[in-house]
């Protein structure tokens, strides 16, 4: 198969895999705590990634001391961000969480501006679109969370704040990734960051009150998110970036958000109102503009973790 076509298929496969995880987590949170689902996911995912690289590319497991400590910082931030993501899913719908999180490039833009990076007109347009979209998505209490269309409820402000904070921490994580870790192979940074995330998630789980043991649904969610949403998707993403480049990968970023909202509608019965759909379109459009700008600039990026 042509490398470009193979790379495209791998990236699309990655988007499909990752898009299923929020809905699965939402189902698992029905009878489990966030740390119960997060810690085993990261531990199993890290173990599978170490096994894969040990067999296929053992040299990629080595990283210098500075890289280890930087990846520890990045992994810790990413683990906290992911825990907040789980907590937000426990309070508001998958669609809302994903739409808010998908606006993290706007927060990343602000952080880069504070660090002296040039902000273009296209960047300001993205910023305005995303902020308007978030305002529309989070505004009127017109969201149906699965009990049928037309039911108007107030959006949980705590859940929404958790989603925003999650996106902010992920943006900070991306700054660290871009400025400190791009000199290492993507597979190396991926396995080390996931490993530190596993350790951080384990510590958070130990510090949490002891909940009831996970049931069959909880373990099914853990295995799905660990194997499909962590190990398989990360390996496919790294290979996809290698084959077609990170710029073209970025063009497909909105697909994951759209798919995530679609799975939530299909399996959870979640619905967005017309106003929120308009906000969703603005957010996804902002992400698409970010992807186009990234493709034009062709920066060196590490595969998303």
GIZIWO-V173656 format. One record per residue. N is the residue number from 1. PHI is phi in radians with two decimals (none if undefined). Layout:
# GIZIWO-V173656
n=N phi=PHI
n=N phi=PHI
This chain:
# GIZIWO-V173656
n=1 phi=none
n=2 phi=-1.00
n=3 phi=-1.00
n=4 phi=-1.11
n=5 phi=-1.16
n=6 phi=-1.11
n=7 phi=-1.10
n=8 phi=-1.08
n=9 phi=-1.12
n=10 phi=-1.13
n=11 phi=-1.20
n=12 phi=-1.08
n=13 phi=-1.07
n=14 phi=-1.06
n=15 phi=-1.08
n=16 phi=-1.11
n=17 phi=-1.03
n=18 phi=-1.15
n=19 phi=-1.21
n=20 phi=-1.40
n=21 phi=-1.17
n=22 phi=-1.00
n=23 phi=-1.13
n=24 phi=-1.08
n=25 phi=-1.08
n=26 phi=-0.99
n=27 phi=-1.16
n=28 phi=-1.20
n=29 phi=-1.26
n=30 phi=-1.10
n=31 phi=-2.44
n=32 phi=-2.57
n=33 phi=-1.54
n=34 phi=-0.93
n=35 phi=-1.16
n=36 phi=-1.12
n=37 phi=-1.53
n=38 phi=-1.35
n=39 phi=-1.03
n=40 phi=-1.12
n=41 phi=-1.01
n=42 phi=-1.21
n=43 phi=-1.13
n=44 phi=-1.14
n=45 phi=-1.05
n=46 phi=-1.11
n=47 phi=-1.07
n=48 phi=-1.16
n=49 phi=-1.18
n=50 phi=-1.07
n=51 phi=-1.10
n=52 phi=-1.07
n=53 phi=-1.22
n=54 phi=-1.09
n=55 phi=-1.47
n=56 phi=-1.60
n=57 phi=-2.45
n=58 phi=-1.03
n=59 phi=-1.14
n=60 phi=-1.32
n=61 phi=-1.42
n=62 phi=-1.57
n=63 phi=-2.63
n=64 phi=-1.23
n=65 phi=-1.00
n=66 phi=-1.06
n=67 phi=-1.16
n=68 phi=-1.10
n=69 phi=-1.26
n=70 phi=-1.20
n=71 phi=-1.18
n=72 phi=-1.15
n=73 phi=-1.10
n=74 phi=-1.11
n=75 phi=-1.13
n=76 phi=-1.11
n=77 phi=-1.09
n=78 phi=-1.15
n=79 phi=-1.15
n=80 phi=-1.12
n=81 phi=-1.03
n=82 phi=-1.20
n=83 phi=-1.10
n=84 phi=-1.10
n=85 phi=-1.07
n=86 phi=-1.08
n=87 phi=-1.12
n=88 phi=-1.11
n=89 phi=-1.10
n=90 phi=-1.27
n=91 phi=-2.06
n=92 phi=-2.28
n=93 phi=-1.26
n=94 phi=-1.03
n=95 phi=-1.03
n=96 phi=-1.16
n=97 phi=-1.06
n=98 phi=-1.16
n=99 phi=-1.16
n=100 phi=-1.13
n=101 phi=-1.12
n=102 phi=-1.15
n=103 phi=-1.50
n=104 phi=-1.03
n=105 phi=-1.03
n=106 phi=-1.18
n=107 phi=-1.13
n=108 phi=-1.08
n=109 phi=-1.03
n=110 phi=-1.10
n=111 phi=-1.12
n=112 phi=-1.17
n=113 phi=-1.10
n=114 phi=-1.12
n=115 phi=-1.63
n=116 phi=1.64
n=117 phi=-1.29
n=118 phi=-1.28
n=119 phi=-1.90
n=120 phi=-1.59
n=121 phi=-1.09
n=122 phi=-1.07
n=123 phi=-1.10
n=124 phi=-1.13
n=125 phi=-1.11
n=126 phi=-1.04
n=127 phi=-1.04
n=128 phi=-1.10
n=129 phi=-1.09
n=130 phi=-1.18
n=131 phi=-1.13
n=132 phi=-1.11
n=133 phi=-1.11
n=134 phi=-1.10
n=135 phi=-1.08
n=136 phi=-1.22
n=137 phi=-1.14
n=138 phi=-1.64
n=139 phi=-1.33
n=140 phi=-1.02
n=141 phi=-1.33
n=142 phi=-2.38
n=143 phi=-2.06
n=144 phi=-1.80
n=145 phi=-1.62
n=146 phi=2.20
n=147 phi=-1.72
n=148 phi=2.14
n=149 phi=-1.27
n=150 phi=1.50
n=151 phi=-1.55
n=152 phi=-1.73
n=153 phi=-2.35
n=154 phi=-1.34
n=155 phi=-1.24
n=156 phi=-1.10
n=157 phi=-1.17
n=158 phi=-1.16
n=159 phi=-1.06
n=160 phi=-1.15
n=161 phi=-1.11
n=162 phi=-1.07
n=163 phi=-1.12
n=164 phi=-1.13
n=165 phi=-1.12
n=166 phi=-1.00
n=167 phi=-1.10
n=168 phi=-1.12
n=169 phi=-1.11
n=170 phi=-1.17
n=171 phi=-1.12
n=172 phi=-1.09
n=173 phi=-1.01
n=174 phi=-1.17
n=175 phi=-1.08
n=176 phi=-1.07
n=177 phi=-1.05
n=178 phi=-1.23
n=179 phi=-1.61
n=180 phi=-2.07
n=181 phi=-2.11
n=182 phi=-1.26
n=183 phi=-1.37
n=184 phi=-1.74
n=185 phi=-1.02
n=186 phi=-1.02
n=187 phi=-1.16
n=188 phi=-1.18
n=189 phi=-1.12
n=190 phi=-1.08
n=191 phi=-1.18
n=192 phi=-1.28
n=193 phi=-1.14
n=194 phi=-1.08
n=195 phi=-1.13
n=196 phi=-1.16
n=197 phi=-1.09
n=198 phi=-1.09
n=199 phi=-1.12
n=200 phi=-1.09
n=201 phi=-1.13
n=202 phi=-1.12
n=203 phi=-1.11
n=204 phi=-1.14
n=205 phi=-1.17
n=206 phi=-1.14
n=207 phi=-1.32
n=208 phi=-1.45
n=209 phi=-1.01
n=210 phi=-1.20
n=211 phi=-1.55
n=212 phi=-1.17
n=213 phi=-1.02
n=214 phi=-1.12
n=215 phi=-1.57
n=216 phi=-1.12
n=217 phi=-1.12
n=218 phi=-1.04
n=219 phi=-1.20
n=220 phi=-1.09
n=221 phi=-1.14
n=222 phi=-1.03
n=223 phi=-1.14
n=224 phi=-1.10
n=225 phi=-1.22
n=226 phi=-1.31
n=227 phi=-1.40
n=228 phi=-1.42
n=229 phi=-1.48
n=230 phi=-2.11
n=231 phi=-1.23
n=232 phi=-1.09
n=233 phi=-1.13
n=234 phi=-1.21
n=235 phi=-1.10
n=236 phi=-1.11
n=237 phi=-1.13
n=238 phi=-1.08
n=239 phi=-1.17
n=240 phi=-1.11
n=241 phi=-1.08
n=242 phi=-1.09
n=243 phi=-1.45
n=244 phi=-2.11
n=245 phi=1.56
n=246 phi=-1.22
n=247 phi=-1.10
n=248 phi=-1.19
n=249 phi=-1.07
n=250 phi=-1.06
n=251 phi=-1.08
n=252 phi=-1.68
n=253 phi=-0.98
n=254 phi=-1.10
n=255 phi=-1.07
n=256 phi=-1.12
n=257 phi=-1.11
n=258 phi=-1.06
n=259 phi=-1.13
n=260 phi=-1.06
n=261 phi=-1.12
n=262 phi=-1.16
n=263 phi=-1.09
n=264 phi=-1.12
n=265 phi=-1.18
n=266 phi=-1.28
n=267 phi=-1.75
n=268 phi=-1.97
n=269 phi=1.27
n=270 phi=-1.27
n=271 phi=-2.40
n=272 phi=-1.79
n=273 phi=-1.34
n=274 phi=-1.06
n=275 phi=-1.12
n=276 phi=-1.22
n=277 phi=-1.12
n=278 phi=-1.11
n=279 phi=-1.07
n=280 phi=-1.07
n=281 phi=-1.09
n=282 phi=-1.15
n=283 phi=-1.13
n=284 phi=-1.14
n=285 phi=-1.10
n=286 phi=-1.10
n=287 phi=-1.13
n=288 phi=-1.10
n=289 phi=-1.11
n=290 phi=-1.08
n=291 phi=-1.15
n=292 phi=-1.12
n=293 phi=-1.11
n=294 phi=-1.17
n=295 phi=-1.14
n=296 phi=-1.17
n=297 phi=-1.37
n=298 phi=0.87
n=299 phi=-1.29
n=300 phi=-1.54
n=301 phi=-2.17
n=302 phi=-1.61
n=303 phi=-0.99
n=304 phi=-1.05
n=305 phi=-2.01
